[in-house]
Amino acid sequence: MSAETIISIENVSKTFFMGDVKVPVLHEINLQIKQGDFVVIVGPSGSGKSTLLNLIGGLDRPTTGKIWFDRPEQQVSSFTDPQLTAYRREHVGFVFQFYNLVPTLTATENVQIASELSQEGMDPAGALELVGLEHRVEHFPSQMSGGEQQRVAIARAIAKNPRLLLCDEPTGALDLSTGRSILGVLHKLNQELGKTVVLITHNSAISEMATRTVHIGSGTIASMTENEHPISPEEISW
């Protein structure tokens, strides 16, 4: 895979304001993510990992610092609202802990919503086949298990054919066996399609399948570890 840097985070801090009260969440974050990486960001609740993921995905802006996408072409941190919308639509796929599927739409229809947003969108049936749900295309979320719903959510995320796949606790609501299957899907998308995956979790066991692990605590990066020999998702246990 290419070693080019796809995301560069430079001295990024984020502070939220609640009336006159300042709530610092991130402080002086520096991080580079390369094309084809599988990065796992590990930290306890309240450590700032979700905020960092939201900044990478253009769902929020840093208070100070810069975030680059395909440096030096695009400085995400200085985008206007329309530019952020275009960035999320064309380049970023999101996978959340609780699926966020539309209950009145079939699996195909849920994925189609995303595929139609991008100029290079994938065929919904093809996206569902990639996650092993070709037999569930006409089923509604209520007719599927939690693991199957998360697979639909992943298919929806990749249907735009994004370069970045950002995952917020994707196994948090799942048991070990189902969680492994979801991690297997993400691993497949990373290895076979070259998607850059950034996954945040409080579960340090998942970091064993990453190419790089970022440990975050109290709004700062405590350590970063390169993993020369990632294990397969089937080997993970928690």
Salt bridges, closest charged atoms under 4 A:
GLU4 OE1 - ARG163 NH2 3.43
GLU10 OE2 - ARG71 NH1 2.34
ASP37 OD2 - ARG212 NH2 2.99
ASP60 OD1 - LYS14 NZ 3.30
ASP70 OD2 - ARG163 NH1 2.44
ASP81 OD1 - ARG61 NH2 2.91
GLU90 OE2 - ARG89 NE 3.48
GLU148 OE2 - ARG136 NE 3.07
GLU169 OE2 - HIS202 ND1 3.05
GLU226 OE2 - ARG212 NE 3.39
